């Protein structure tokens, strides 16, 4: 057998000129959007290099620094590892270290797109009539300090700088799993801008574009074992590598400032007039059942999506949920067979090479449940259709919170409130009543119509939820 001598990644040519700043340079963007952009430039050219921004820690910057911004995006399936080097990251900035440098990059004349993957909680959403939480500590800071902390704060301040310099605005491209992510981002940004300077808000409303998107690729957390495997099997020494399934999809509303964007159609990105049917399909059929697996599978002691799908009872529940409770709530996107899409999802979930941790999916449940589970549940209830499986997911979330509170690891923006509820509840009825009263999750839903049934389903998971650790928070 030929001995493999691992080699580090070394940049041999200058980085492309940057045209995009990306907030939240985590594994997902590097395994999805960055790959598309690289392929687009290889096909059609253009200066669309990416300046990555970490809004919290220097971890990704430190990994990429010694490699000149290079990293491996590794397709993982039964056919083994298929690595591809991605070379479009021109720089990585750490916002807390130098917020002015981040603003300079966003305000640069060559920057035409600011994209973001900051997770649901990164948008600082409120639960009142406004989309923005004006009491969020980062937003309170950003209202008065020109050097921001939040993603909305950076967008507002950078757009204001461009306005003052007489530059055109950049397109704001949200890549997070949120319904109407472009519309939501526009509302949050303009609400914050109106607090800073109404003239800025008016300019943003008039000149800026916020296309909605749907993104899809399963990207598990990178582990030392995967990095070691890449080294031993492919001879690539890359601690910054990201791993992903073969499948990918990106649907974008074609609304960009001055039509400035990469040639994404050339690499099979779907440019559409309305992304809503695609996003509803994905949020409910993929993300919704991922949440179901996270809470039900977690309570059953499974660690990964593939492990949980090996349980025929859980797999059967998902099949019924797709066909009886989720698909009836959807308008199929053009050319899509929703039942065939469900079958493809089931195949993807069973990929043993993708160790997608249930704990990773379960985090931030208070932010995810409304659009993934509650919306279709209450639509079915109002229409007289079945909703039993969706309600079971909500009940599993309640029991899951109890299990995590027992070991002090509720990973959620509402962790303190949720922990207090589950620790102080005296019986399932009080637990359910207290959770359904959490406005940030259940406001606007007729929760009194499901309370009694939910108590029964919580009880069906047993009186003593497990307190074992089912994975790492990554």
C-alpha positions in Angstrom: 0.0 0.0 0.0 1.3 3.4 -0.9 2.0 5.5 2.1 0.0 8.8 2.3 2.0 11.9 3.3 -0.6 14.6 4.4 0.0 18.0 3.0 -1.4 21.3 4.3 -3.3 23.6 1.9 -1.2 26.4 0.6 -2.4 29.3 -1.7 -0.4 29.4 -4.9 -2.1 32.4 -6.5 -3.5 35.7 -5.3 -7.1 35.7 -3.9 -9.9 37.0 -6.1 -11.0 40.6 -5.6 -13.8 40.7 -3.0 -17.4 41.7 -3.9 -19.2 40.0 -1.1 -19.0 40.3 2.7 -20.5 37.4 4.6 -21.6 37.7 8.2 -21.4 34.4 10.1 -18.6 32.4 8.4 -19.7 29.0 9.8 -19.6 25.6 8.3 -22.9 25.9 6.4 -22.0 28.9 4.2 -18.5 27.4 3.5 -20.1 24.1 2.4 -23.0 25.7 0.4 -23.0 29.3 -0.7 -19.2 29.6 -1.0 -19.1 26.5 -3.2 -21.7 27.9 -5.5 -19.9 31.2 -5.7 -16.6 29.6 -6.5 -18.1 27.5 -9.3 -19.9 30.6 -10.7 -16.6 32.5 -10.9 -14.9 29.5 -12.5 -17.6 29.4 -15.1 -18.3 33.0 -15.8 -15.6 35.1 -14.1 -16.3 38.2 -12.0 -14.9 39.7 -8.8 -17.0 37.9 -6.2 -14.4 36.9 -3.6 -15.7 36.8 0.0 -14.6 38.7 3.1 -15.8 36.5 5.9 -16.9 38.0 9.3 -17.2 36.2 12.6 -19.5 38.2 14.9 -18.4 36.3 18.0 -15.2 34.3 18.1 -11.9 34.1 16.2 -12.1 30.3 15.8 -12.7 30.2 12.0 -10.3 33.0 11.3 -7.6 31.2 13.2 -8.2 28.0 11.3 -8.1 29.6 7.9 -5.3 32.1 8.6 -2.4 29.6 8.1 -4.0 28.3 4.9 -4.4 31.7 3.2 -8.2 31.4 3.4 -8.2 28.0 1.7 -10.2 25.0 2.9 -11.7 21.8 1.8 -15.4 21.2 1.2 -15.8 17.5 1.4 -18.7 15.6 -0.1 -19.4 12.6 2.1 -21.5 9.5 1.0 -21.3 5.8 0.6 -18.8 6.5 -2.3 -16.3 7.9 0.2 -14.8 11.3 0.6 -14.7 13.7 -2.3 -12.8 16.9 -1.3 -12.7 20.1 -3.3 -10.6 23.1 -2.4 -12.5 26.4 -2.0 -10.3 29.5 -2.6 -12.7 32.5 -2.6 -12.2 33.7 1.0 -10.1 36.7 0.7 -10.0 37.7 4.4 -11.6 36.8 7.7 -12.5 39.6 10.2 -13.5 39.1 13.8 -16.0 41.7 14.6 -15.4 42.1 18.4 -11.7 42.6 17.7 -12.1 45.4 15.1 -15.7 46.5 14.3 -14.4 49.4 12.3 -12.6 47.0 9.9 -15.9 45.2 9.4 -17.7 48.4 8.6 -14.9 49.4 6.2 -15.3 46.1 4.3 -19.0 46.5 4.1 -18.8 50.1 3.0 -16.2 49.5 0.4 -17.3 50.5 -3.1 -16.5 47.0 -4.5 -18.8 45.3 -2.0 -22.1 44.7 -3.8 -23.6 41.9 -1.6 -23.7 41.4 2.2 -24.9 37.9 2.9 -25.5 36.4 6.3 -25.9 33.0 8.1 -26.3 34.1 11.7 -29.0 31.6 12.8 -32.5 32.6 13.9 -31.3 34.3 17.1 -28.8 36.5 15.3 -31.6 38.7 13.9 -32.6 40.0 17.4 -36.3 39.5 16.7 -38.9 40.7 19.1 -42.3 39.2 20.1 -44.3 42.4 20.0 -45.8 44.3 17.0 -42.3 45.2 15.7 -40.0 42.6 14.2 -37.0 43.9 16.1 -36.4 43.4 19.9 -35.4 46.9 21.0 -34.6 45.6 24.4 -32.0 43.1 23.1 -28.7 44.1 24.8 -26.9 44.2 21.4 -29.6 46.4 19.9 -29.6 48.7 22.9 -25.8 49.1 22.3 -26.2 49.6 18.5 -28.8 52.3 19.0 -26.2 54.7 20.4 -22.7 53.3 19.5 -21.6 53.7 15.9 -19.4 50.6 16.3 -22.1 47.9 16.4 -22.4 44.4 17.8 -25.4 42.8 16.1 -25.8 41.7 12.4 -28.6 44.2 11.9 -26.5 46.9 13.5 -23.6 46.3 11.1 -25.9 46.4 8.1 -27.6 49.7 9.2 -24.3 51.4 10.0 -22.6 50.3 6.9 -25.5 51.3 4.7 -25.5 54.7 6.3 -21.8 55.1 5.6 -22.4 54.3 2.0 -25.3 56.8 1.8 -23.2 59.5 3.2 -20.4 58.7 0.7 -22.8 58.8 -2.2 -22.4 55.1 -2.9 -25.1 52.7 -4.0 -26.3 50.3 -1.3 -25.4 46.6 -1.3 -27.9 43.8 -1.6 -28.7 42.1 1.7 -28.9 38.4 1.2 -30.2 36.3 4.2 -29.4 32.6 4.0 -31.0 31.6 7.3 -33.9 29.2 7.7 -36.6 31.8 8.3 -39.9 32.2 6.5 -39.6 35.2 4.2 -36.0 35.7 5.3 -35.5 38.6 2.9 -38.7 40.4 4.0 -38.0 39.8 7.6 -34.4 41.1 7.3 -35.7 44.2 5.5 -38.2 44.9 8.3 -35.6 44.4 11.1 -33.0 46.6 9.4 -35.4 49.4 8.6 -36.9 49.4 12.1 -33.4 49.7 13.5 -32.4 52.4 11.0 -35.6 54.4 11.8 -34.4 54.5 15.5 -30.9 55.6 14.4 -31.9 58.1 11.7 -35.2 58.1 9.8 -33.5 59.4 6.7 -31.4 56.2 6.7 -34.5 54.1 6.9 -36.1 56.0 4.1 -33.0 55.5 1.9 -32.8 51.8 2.7 -36.5 51.3 1.9 -36.2 53.1 -1.4 -32.8 51.9 -2.7 -31.9 48.6 -1.1 -32.8 45.0 -2.1 -33.5 42.1 0.3 -34.2 39.0 -1.8 -35.6 36.0 0.0 -33.9 32.7 -0.4 -34.2 29.0 0.3 -31.0 27.0 1.0 -30.7 23.3 1.4 -27.7 21.1 2.2 -27.0 19.0 5.3 -23.8 20.0 6.9 -22.8 18.1 10.0 -20.4 19.5 12.6 -16.7 19.0 11.7 -15.2 16.6 14.2 -11.5 15.6 14.9 -12.4 12.1 13.5 -13.5 13.5 10.2 -10.4 15.7 9.9 -8.3 12.6 10.7 -10.1 10.6 8.1 -9.5 13.3 5.5 -5.8 13.2 6.4 -5.5 9.4 6.3 -7.6 8.7 3.2 -6.9 11.7 1.0 -3.6 13.0 2.3 -5.0 16.4 3.1 -4.1 18.1 6.3 -7.0 20.6 6.7 -8.4 21.4 10.2 -10.7 24.0 8.5 -12.4 21.4 6.3 -16.2 21.2 6.2 -18.2 18.1 5.3 -21.5 17.9 3.5 -23.9 15.6 1.8 -24.0 15.3 -2.0 -27.4 17.1 -2.3 -27.6 20.8 -2.5 -30.2 23.4 -3.5 -30.3 27.2 -3.6 -33.4 29.2 -4.7 -33.1 33.0 -4.7 -35.6 35.8 -5.6 -33.9 37.7 -8.5 -33.9 41.1 -6.8 -30.4 42.6 -6.6 -29.3 46.2 -6.5 -28.5 47.3 -10.0 -28.7 43.5 -11.0 -25.2 43.1 -9.6 -24.6 39.4 -8.7 -22.6 36.3 -9.6 -23.8 34.2 -12.6 -25.5 31.8 -10.3 -27.8 30.3 -12.9 -24.7 28.8 -14.6 -24.2 26.5 -11.6 -27.9 25.5 -11.2 -29.1 28.1 -8.6 -32.8 28.6 -9.2 -33.4 32.4 -9.7 -37.2 32.9 -9.3 -39.8 35.7 -8.9 -41.2 34.2 -5.6 -39.3 31.9 -3.3 -42.2 31.3 -0.9 -43.4 27.9 -2.2 -39.8 26.6 -2.0 -39.1 27.9 1.5 -42.4 26.6 2.9 -41.6 23.2 1.4 -38.2 23.1 2.9 -39.0 24.7 6.3 -41.9 22.3 6.9 -40.8 19.1 5.2 -37.0 19.1 6.0 -36.5 21.5 8.9 -39.8 20.5 10.6 -39.0 16.8 10.5 -35.4 17.5 11.5 -36.9 19.1 14.7 -39.1 16.0 15.1 -36.1 13.8 14.9 -34.1 16.0 17.3 -36.7 15.9 20.1 -38.3 12.4 19.6 -35.0 10.8 18.7 -33.2 12.6 21.5 -35.6 11.3 24.1 -35.2 7.8 22.7 -31.4 8.1 23.2 -30.3 8.4 19.6 -27.3 10.7 18.7 -27.6 11.3 15.0 -30.3 11.7 12.3 -29.3 8.4 10.7 -29.4 6.6 14.0 -33.0 7.9 14.7 -34.1 7.0 11.2 -33.0 3.4 11.8 -35.9 3.2 14.4 -38.8 2.0 12.3 -41.3 3.6 14.7 -39.7 7.0 14.4 -39.3 6.6 10.6 -42.9 5.6 10.3 -44.1 8.6 12.3 -42.1 10.9 10.0 -43.6 9.3 6.9 -47.1 9.8 8.3 -46.2 13.4 9.2 -45.0 14.2 5.7 -48.0 12.7 3.9 -50.9 13.3 6.2 -50.0 16.6 8.0 -47.3 18.6 6.2 -47.9 18.1 2.5 -51.6 19.1 2.7 -50.5 22.5 4.0 -48.2 23.2 1.0 -48.6 24.6 -2.5 -46.0 22.6 -4.5 -43.3 24.7 -6.1 -43.3 24.6 -9.9 -42.2 21.2 -11.2 -41.9 19.6 -7.7 -43.7 16.4 -6.6 -43.9 16.7 -2.9 -44.3 13.0 -2.2 -41.2 12.3 -4.2 -39.4 15.1 -2.3 -40.4 13.4 0.9 -38.9 10.1 -0.3 -35.7 11.9 -1.2 -35.5 13.4 2.3 -35.9 10.0 3.8 -33.0 8.8 1.8 -30.8 11.7 2.7 -31.6 11.3 6.4 -30.4 7.6 6.3 -27.0 8.5 4.9 -24.7 6.8 7.5 -21.7 9.0 6.4 -23.4 12.1 7.6 -23.3 12.3 11.4 -25.8 15.1 11.8 -26.1 15.4 15.6 -29.6 15.7 17.0 -28.3 18.0 19.7 -27.1 20.4 17.0 -30.6 20.5 15.4 -32.4 20.7 18.8 -30.7 24.0 19.9 -32.7 27.2 19.7 -36.0 25.4 19.6 -38.0 28.4 20.8 -36.9 30.2 17.6 -37.6 27.3 15.2 -40.9 25.7 16.4 -43.3 28.4 15.1 -42.4 28.3 11.4 -41.5 24.6 11.4 -44.2 22.9 13.5 -46.7 25.4 14.9 -47.8 27.0 11.6 -48.7 23.8 9.9 -50.2 22.4 13.1 -52.7 25.2 13.6 -53.4 25.4 9.9 -54.5 21.8 10.0 -56.5 22.3 13.1 -58.4 25.2 11.5 -59.0 23.2 8.4 -60.2 20.0 10.2 -57.2 18.0 9.0 -55.0 15.7 11.1 -52.4 17.3 13.3 -51.6 14.5 15.8 -48.0 13.9 14.8 -47.1 17.7 14.8 -48.6 18.0 18.3 -46.4 15.0 19.3 -43.3 17.0 18.3 -44.4 20.0 20.5 -44.9 17.5 23.4 -41.5 16.0 22.7 -39.9 19.4 22.9 -41.5 19.9 26.3 -40.1 16.6 27.6 -36.7 17.3 25.9 -36.5 20.7 27.7 -36.9 18.8 31.0 -34.2 16.3 30.1 -31.8 19.1 29.2 -32.6 21.2 32.3 -31.7 18.2 34.5 -28.1 18.5 33.3 -28.1 22.3 32.9 -27.8 22.4 29.2 -30.8 24.1 27.5 -29.3 25.7 24.5 -31.8 28.4 23.6 -32.1 32.2 23.6 -34.9 31.7 26.2 -32.8 29.2 28.2 -33.3 30.9 31.6 -37.1 31.3 31.2 -37.5 27.8 29.9 -35.4 26.2 32.6 -37.4 28.0 35.3 -40.6 26.7 33.8 -39.6 23.1 33.5 -37.9 23.0 36.9 -40.8 24.6 38.8 -43.6 22.7 37.0 -45.6 20.4 39.3 -46.9 17.8 36.9 -47.5 17.7 33.2 -50.5 19.9 33.2 -48.6 22.8 34.8 -45.6 22.2 32.5 -47.8 22.4 29.4 -49.8 25.4 30.6 -46.6 27.3 31.5 -44.9 26.6 28.2 -48.0 27.5 26.1 -48.0 30.8 27.9 -44.5 31.7 26.6 -45.4 34.6 24.2 -42.1 34.4 22.3 -43.1 31.0 21.0 -46.9 30.7 21.1 -48.3 34.3 20.8 -51.0 34.5 18.2 -51.9 30.8 18.3 -55.1 29.4 19.8 -53.2 27.3 22.3 -56.3 26.6 24.4 -57.5 24.3 21.7 -54.5 22.0 22.1 -53.7 22.2 25.8 -55.5 19.1 26.9 -54.3 16.9 24.1 -50.7 18.1 24.6 -50.8 17.1 28.3 -51.8 13.6 27.1 -48.9 13.5 24.6 -46.4 14.8 27.1 -47.5 12.0 29.4 -47.0 9.4 26.7 -43.2 10.2 26.7 -43.1 9.0 30.4 -42.8 10.8 33.7 -39.0 10.8 33.9 -37.2 12.1 30.8 -33.7 10.8 30.3 -30.9 13.0 31.6 -28.1 11.5 29.5 -26.0 13.6 27.2 -26.8 12.8 23.6 -24.1 14.9 21.9 -22.2 18.1 21.8 -23.6 21.6 21.2 -21.9 22.6 18.0 
